[in-house]
Amino acid sequence: MVDQAGIHSKAVSGDVDERRRAAYQLGSFFADLPDRDTAWKDLHKLTQDKNSRVRRRAADALGHAFQHIPDRDTAWKDLHKLTQDKDSGVR
């Protein structure tokens, strides 16, 4: 069983490494999460993180989770925006 509350706590953490871990876990376990709406909100927020390492991980997570995301239109826009990121590692 995936600990969605733990992933959410990491997603809203002030610690960059915690947010990176949350993005990774969201990408890895999105299909198994019981509340995909909340998971999507967390992932969407991480795509806009001030830290490029978090955005990079969130971009990867979007690719893995895309088919399970409830709001694919916004997810697609997030992916498009990330392709324009100033950090080449995110693009």
N, C-alpha and C positions, 0 to 999 in steps of 0.2 A: 504494500500500500504506500502510495506516494504521500508525503507530508506537505500538503498544499499550504497549510498555515505557515510552515517553516519557510517555504519558498517565498511566500508573500512577505514575510518578515525580512528576508534577505533583499527582496526587490525594493523595499522602502528604506533600507538601512543607509546610514550615512557613510558606511565603509564601502569603498570602491570594489574591493575583492568580494564582498558579500553580494553586491549587485551583479557582478560578473558571474558569480556562481548561480544566482537566481536566473539569469538569462540562459545560462547553459542548461539548467534543470528544466526550465520552461520549454526549451527546444527539445530536450530529450524525452520529457514525460507528458507533454501537452495532451496527447490523446487519452491518457489515463487519468487526467485530473477531473475530479467530480464537478467543479465549478469553472467551466471554461470561460464564462463571461469575466469573472474576476481575474483569471489567468491572463486573458487577453488584455485587460486593462493594465495589468502589471507589465506585460511584454511591450505594449504600446508605449507606456511611459519610459521603459528602458531604451527604446529606440531613440528617444529624445534626450538621453542622459548627457550631462556636460562632459563626461569622461569618454574619450574615444574608444578605450578598451571595452567599456560597457556597451557602447553602440555597436562595436564590431561583433561582440558576442550576441547581441540582440538581433543583428542582421542575420547571423547564422541560424539563430533560433527561429526566426520568421520563416526561413527556407524550410526548416525541418517540420514546423508546425502548421504551415500555411493551409493545408487541406482541412485542418480541424478548427481553424480560427472562425469564430462566429461572424465577424465583420471583415470579410475578405476585401471589400472595396478600400477600407481604411488601411488594411494590412498592405495592400498593393501600393497605395500612396506612400506608406512608410518605406517600403522597399525602394520605390523610385527616389524618394528624398535621400535615402541612405546612399544611393549611387552617386549623388552629388556632394557627398560629405567632403569636407576639407582634408580629412585624413585618408590617405590612399589605402590604408589598411582596412578601413571601414567599407570603402567602395568595392 
